[in-house]
Amino acid sequence: MQRLAMDLRMLSRELSLYLEHQVRVGFFGSGVGLSLILGFSVAYACYYLSSIAKKPQLVTGGESFSRFLQNHCPVVTETYYPTVWCWESRGQTLLRPFITSKPSVQYRNELIKTADGGQISLDWFDNCSSKCYMDATTRPTVLLLPGLTGTSKESYILHMIHLSEELGYRCVVFNNRGVAGENLLTPRTYCCANTEDLETVIHHVHRLYPSAPFLAAGVSMGGMLLLNYLGKIGPKTPLKAAATFSVGWNTFACSESLEKPLNWLLFNYYLTTCLQSSVNKHRHMFVKQIDMDHVMKAKSIREFDKRFTSVMFGYQTIDDYYTDASPNRRLKSVGIPVLCLNSVDDVFSPSHAIPIETARQNPNVALVLTSYGGHIGFLEGIWPRQSTYMDRVFKQFVQAMVEHGHELSSM
């Protein structure tokens, strides 16, 4: 890579000298103007190729999983080329919702009851036209878990469904209580530490299709919830494998990073208002147990969690809740193959909190760590409207586990 950088710098100098001596027209079309433009372009390309475009770091707890991914999910070992004009963390994070397309998906909604009298909204994409898996009873099923305030309408969820459709799979999106337009029947919403609703959904889906390969993918908070579930239950799950994207590994570190002035301005305050809006729709359900006026004055996610989430789920302090919510402490107990994609520049999940050493101790875990990509960003290409690096990792991994997962058990 250093040799390539030197070659590009030499090329830039040679072309600049040539244009300065050979072209003699106005400034912007002059040899000087062209050489400046060309020189800057080559210098930028040099910097991009030497410092930005890199292969991800693959951390696995065993050689078997590593070989499996190299053979069947090669994208995790290939150089990731972030969008050349938008590779910085905050830019990638902010841009993705606006620039990526939203594939059209027709859902079938199902409301299921919970043990406490509540209800959960599931959005199904049955993929009845699947040519690879025409038998619905054995059609692979992928459970998708959106982020903190996300639903089945998020662009990253729609892209996962579109890719699953290409593979012939069925998808079902787990919408957290009270966020997808359904009525809240009990004074309870959701948090990433409490896995009861997810367990209900997983057992419900498995009962419907017990013979179908069953996988799950969680994004951001959805990934935290999924990892906490897997860490609690170990290998005793109907899931065959799972993938997570942009997980916040340590809730304390995530909160601290998001409370830095620029991050608070760009992300924290907005997400706090989204959370407040979500619970305020069901305000009448909480007024007996929670001071909702106090909740609506929160200026950060930490303040919201202290005044609402930790109270709702019975934690003595916000620190107790954040300790229980952090999936890094349960990673060692995960009992099925799990691939976790994170960017080390993600302001939502600081790199120093990524549990690399813990992952190395569990043969079921693989961390894929890119140098850039932001939070649920991973944009690539000149105009990243369609597929992202995250989408390609998702597609290759779920396909690898459905078609070749048996190899892991025999290794």
C-alpha positions in Angstrom: 0.0 0.0 0.0 2.9 2.4 0.7 4.4 1.6 -2.6 1.1 2.4 -4.3 0.9 5.7 -2.5 4.4 6.6 -3.6 3.5 5.7 -7.2 0.4 7.9 -7.1 2.4 10.9 -5.7 5.0 10.5 -8.5 2.2 10.3 -11.1 0.7 13.4 -9.7 3.9 15.4 -10.0 4.7 14.2 -13.5 1.2 15.0 -14.8 1.2 18.4 -13.2 4.6 19.3 -14.8 3.4 18.1 -18.1 0.2 20.2 -18.0 2.0 23.3 -16.8 4.4 23.2 -19.8 2.1 22.0 -22.5 -1.3 23.8 -22.0 -1.5 27.6 -22.4 -5.1 28.9 -22.0 -7.1 30.8 -19.3 -6.5 30.0 -15.6 -9.1 27.3 -15.0 -8.3 25.7 -18.3 -4.6 26.4 -18.0 -1.9 24.0 -17.3 -1.7 25.5 -13.8 -5.4 25.1 -13.1 -5.6 21.6 -14.6 -2.5 20.5 -12.7 -3.9 21.8 -9.4 -7.1 19.9 -10.0 -5.3 16.7 -11.1 -2.8 17.0 -8.4 -5.4 17.3 -5.7 -7.4 14.4 -7.2 -4.4 12.1 -7.3 -3.3 13.2 -3.8 -6.8 12.5 -2.5 -6.9 9.1 -4.2 -3.5 8.3 -2.7 -4.8 9.2 0.8 -8.0 7.3 0.3 -6.3 4.1 -0.9 -3.6 4.2 1.7 -5.7 5.3 4.8 -9.4 4.8 4.2 -10.0 1.7 2.0 -9.0 -1.2 4.2 -9.8 -4.8 4.8 -11.9 -5.4 7.9 -10.4 -7.0 11.0 -11.9 -10.5 11.5 -11.8 -11.7 15.1 -13.0 -15.2 15.7 -13.0 -17.5 18.6 -11.9 -20.5 16.6 -10.2 -21.5 13.3 -13.3 -23.4 12.2 -15.5 -20.3 12.1 -12.8 -18.3 10.5 -12.3 -20.8 7.6 -16.1 -21.1 7.2 -16.4 -17.3 6.7 -13.5 -17.1 4.3 -15.0 -19.9 2.2 -18.6 -18.9 2.2 -18.8 -15.3 3.3 -15.7 -13.8 1.5 -17.0 -10.2 1.8 -15.7 -10.1 5.4 -12.1 -10.5 4.2 -12.3 -8.1 1.2 -11.3 -4.5 1.2 -14.2 -2.2 2.1 -14.2 0.9 0.0 -16.4 3.6 1.7 -18.1 6.2 -0.5 -15.1 8.4 -1.5 -16.9 11.7 -0.8 -18.5 10.5 2.4 -16.5 8.2 4.6 -16.4 10.0 7.9 -18.5 8.4 10.7 -21.1 11.1 11.2 -21.5 11.7 7.5 -22.1 8.0 6.9 -24.6 7.8 9.8 -26.6 10.9 8.8 -26.7 10.2 5.1 -27.8 6.6 4.9 -31.5 7.2 5.8 -31.8 9.9 3.1 -29.7 8.5 0.3 -30.4 4.8 0.2 -33.5 3.6 -1.6 -36.5 2.1 0.1 -37.5 -1.1 -1.7 -41.3 -1.7 -1.8 -42.4 -4.5 0.5 -45.9 -5.7 1.1 -46.3 -6.9 4.6 -48.8 -9.2 6.3 -49.4 -7.9 9.9 -49.9 -10.2 12.8 -50.6 -9.2 16.4 -49.7 -11.8 19.0 -50.5 -11.8 22.7 -48.0 -11.8 25.5 -48.2 -13.4 29.0 -48.8 -10.1 30.7 -51.8 -9.2 28.5 -49.9 -7.1 26.0 -49.5 -7.5 22.3 -46.6 -7.5 19.8 -46.9 -6.4 16.1 -45.1 -8.7 13.6 -44.8 -7.8 10.0 -44.4 -10.8 7.7 -42.9 -11.0 4.2 -44.0 -14.6 3.3 -42.3 -14.7 -0.1 -44.9 -17.0 -1.5 -43.4 -16.7 -5.0 -40.1 -18.2 -3.9 -38.8 -20.5 -6.6 -36.0 -21.9 -4.5 -38.2 -22.9 -1.5 -41.7 -23.5 -2.8 -42.7 -25.5 0.3 -43.6 -22.9 2.9 -43.0 -25.4 5.7 -39.3 -25.6 4.9 -38.7 -22.1 3.6 -35.8 -20.4 5.6 -37.1 -17.8 7.9 -35.2 -14.6 9.0 -36.3 -12.7 12.0 -35.3 -9.0 11.8 -35.0 -6.7 14.8 -34.9 -2.9 14.0 -33.0 -0.3 16.1 -34.0 1.9 19.0 -37.0 3.7 17.5 -37.1 1.7 14.3 -39.9 -0.4 12.7 -40.4 -2.5 9.7 -40.4 0.6 7.5 -36.7 1.4 8.0 -34.6 1.4 4.8 -32.1 -1.1 6.3 -34.9 -3.5 7.1 -36.4 -3.1 3.7 -33.0 -3.9 2.1 -32.6 -7.0 4.2 -36.0 -8.2 3.1 -35.2 -7.5 -0.6 -32.0 -9.5 -0.3 -33.8 -12.3 1.5 -36.4 -12.3 -1.3 -33.7 -12.9 -3.8 -32.5 -15.9 -1.8 -36.0 -17.2 -1.6 -36.3 -16.7 2.2 -39.2 -15.6 4.3 -38.8 -12.6 6.7 -40.7 -11.5 9.8 -40.0 -8.1 11.5 -40.3 -7.9 15.3 -41.7 -4.4 16.1 -41.2 -3.4 19.7 -44.3 -2.7 21.7 -46.0 0.6 21.0 -43.9 1.8 18.0 -45.6 0.4 15.0 -49.0 2.0 15.4 -50.6 -0.7 17.4 -52.4 0.0 20.7 -50.4 -0.5 23.9 -52.6 -2.8 26.1 -50.4 -2.7 29.2 -48.2 0.0 30.8 -45.0 -1.5 29.3 -42.8 -0.7 26.3 -39.4 -2.3 25.7 -35.7 -2.2 26.5 -32.7 -4.1 25.3 -32.1 -5.8 28.6 -35.5 -7.5 28.9 -35.7 -10.4 26.4 -39.2 -11.7 27.3 -40.9 -10.3 24.2 -38.2 -11.6 21.9 -38.4 -15.1 23.4 -42.2 -15.0 22.9 -41.7 -14.0 19.2 -39.0 -16.6 18.6 -41.1 -19.5 20.0 -44.2 -18.3 18.1 -42.4 -18.2 14.8 -40.7 -21.6 15.5 -44.0 -23.2 16.3 -45.4 -22.0 13.0 -42.5 -23.3 10.9 -40.6 -25.9 13.0 -39.0 -27.5 10.0 -37.7 -24.3 8.5 -34.1 -23.1 9.0 -34.5 -20.2 11.4 -32.1 -17.2 11.6 -32.1 -13.7 13.1 -30.5 -10.4 12.4 -30.6 -7.4 14.7 -29.6 -3.8 14.0 -28.2 -1.4 16.7 -30.5 -1.8 19.7 -32.2 -4.8 18.0 -28.7 -6.4 17.9 -28.2 -5.7 21.6 -31.5 -7.3 22.4 -30.6 -10.3 20.3 -27.2 -10.8 21.9 -28.6 -10.4 25.3 -31.2 -13.1 24.5 -28.5 -15.4 23.1 -26.2 -14.9 26.0 -29.0 -15.7 28.5 -30.3 -18.8 26.7 -27.0 -20.2 25.3 -27.4 -23.1 22.8 -31.0 -23.8 23.8 -32.6 -21.7 21.0 -34.4 -22.7 17.9 -32.2 -20.1 16.0 -29.6 -21.7 13.7 -27.5 -18.6 13.5 -27.6 -14.8 14.0 -26.0 -11.6 12.8 -25.8 -8.2 14.4 -25.0 -4.8 13.0 -23.7 -1.6 14.7 -24.3 -3.0 18.2 -23.6 -0.9 21.2 -21.5 -3.2 23.3 -21.2 -1.3 26.5 -24.1 1.0 27.3 -22.1 3.2 29.6 -19.5 3.9 26.8 -22.2 4.5 24.3 -23.9 7.0 26.5 -20.7 8.8 27.2 -19.8 9.1 23.5 -23.3 10.3 22.6 -23.1 13.0 25.2 -20.1 14.7 23.7 -21.3 18.1 22.4 -21.3 17.5 18.7 -22.7 14.0 19.0 -25.4 15.2 21.4 -26.4 17.9 18.9 -26.4 15.6 15.8 -27.8 12.4 17.4 -28.6 12.3 21.1 -31.2 15.0 21.4 -33.0 13.9 18.2 -33.3 10.3 19.4 -34.4 11.5 22.8 -37.3 13.4 21.2 -38.2 10.4 19.2 -38.4 8.3 22.4 -40.4 10.9 24.1 -42.8 11.1 21.2 -43.2 7.3 21.2 -44.2 7.0 24.8 -46.2 10.2 24.9 -48.6 8.6 22.4 -49.5 6.2 25.2 -49.1 8.7 28.0 -52.4 7.6 29.7 -50.9 4.1 30.3 -48.0 5.3 32.4 -49.2 8.2 34.5 -49.9 6.1 37.6 -46.3 4.8 37.8 -44.1 7.3 36.0 -43.8 11.1 36.2 -44.4 11.7 32.5 -43.9 15.5 32.8 -40.4 14.8 34.1 -39.8 12.3 31.3 -40.8 14.8 28.6 -38.1 17.3 30.0 -35.3 14.8 29.4 -32.5 16.2 27.1 -30.5 13.0 26.5 -31.1 9.3 26.1 -29.5 8.7 29.5 -31.9 11.1 31.2 -34.8 9.4 29.4 -33.6 6.0 30.5 -33.2 7.2 34.1 -36.6 8.7 34.3 -38.6 6.2 32.2 -37.0 2.9 31.0 -35.2 2.0 34.2 -38.3 2.8 36.3 -40.6 0.8 34.0 -38.5 -2.3 34.2 -37.9 -2.1 38.0 -34.2 -1.2 38.2 -33.0 0.5 41.3 -30.7 2.8 39.4 -29.8 3.8 35.9 -26.4 2.1 36.4 -28.1 -1.2 37.2 -30.1 -0.9 34.0 -27.1 0.0 31.9 -25.1 -2.9 33.4 -27.8 -5.4 32.5 -28.3 -3.9 29.1 -24.7 -4.2 27.9 -24.3 -7.3 25.7 -20.5 -7.5 26.1 -20.9 -9.2 29.5 -23.0 -12.1 27.9 -21.0 -12.7 24.7 -19.0 -15.5 26.3 -22.3 -17.5 26.7 -23.5 -17.3 23.1 -24.1 -20.9 21.9 -24.8 -20.5 18.2 -22.8 -19.0 15.3 -23.0 -15.2 15.5 -21.4 -12.6 13.2 -21.2 -9.1 14.5 -20.4 -6.2 12.1 -19.2 -3.0 13.7 -17.3 0.1 12.5 -14.6 1.3 14.8 -15.4 4.9 14.1 -19.1 4.4 15.2 -19.9 7.2 17.7 -22.8 5.1 19.0 -20.4 2.3 19.9 -16.8 3.4 20.7 -14.1 1.1 19.5 -12.5 0.7 23.0 -15.7 -0.9 24.2 -15.8 -3.7 21.6 -15.2 -7.0 23.4 -12.4 -8.3 21.2 -10.8 -10.5 23.9 -14.1 -12.0 24.9 -14.9 -12.8 21.3 -11.6 -14.7 20.9 -12.7 -17.0 23.8 -15.9 -18.1 22.2 -15.7 -20.3 19.0 -19.3 -19.3 18.1 -18.5 -15.6 17.7 -17.0 -13.6 14.8 -16.4 -9.9 14.9 -16.0 -8.0 11.6 -14.6 -4.6 12.3 -14.3 -2.0 9.6 -12.2 1.2 9.9 -15.0 3.3 8.6 -18.8 3.0 8.2 -20.3 5.0 11.0 -23.5 3.7 12.7 -25.7 1.6 10.3 -23.9 3.4 7.5 -21.4 1.3 5.6 -22.0 3.2 2.4 -20.0 2.3 -0.7 -19.8 3.3 -4.3 -20.0 6.7 -5.9 -23.8 7.1 -5.4 -24.8 4.6 -2.7 -28.5 4.3 -3.4 -28.7 0.5 -3.4 -26.6 -2.1 -1.7 -24.2 -1.2 1.2 -21.3 -3.2 2.7 -23.6 -4.1 5.6 -26.2 -5.5 3.1 -23.6 -7.6 1.4 -22.4 -9.0 4.7 -26.0 -9.9 5.7 -26.8 -11.6 2.4 -23.6 -13.7 2.3 -23.8 -14.7 5.9 -27.4 -15.9 6.0 -27.0 -17.7 2.7 -23.8 -19.4 4.0 -25.6 -20.5 7.2 -28.6 -21.8 5.4 -26.7 -23.7 2.7 -23.5 -24.6 4.4 -24.1 -24.3 8.1 -23.8 -28.0 8.6 -20.1 -27.7 7.9 -19.6 -25.9 11.2 -21.0 -28.7 13.3 -18.7 -31.2 11.5 -15.5 -29.1 11.9 
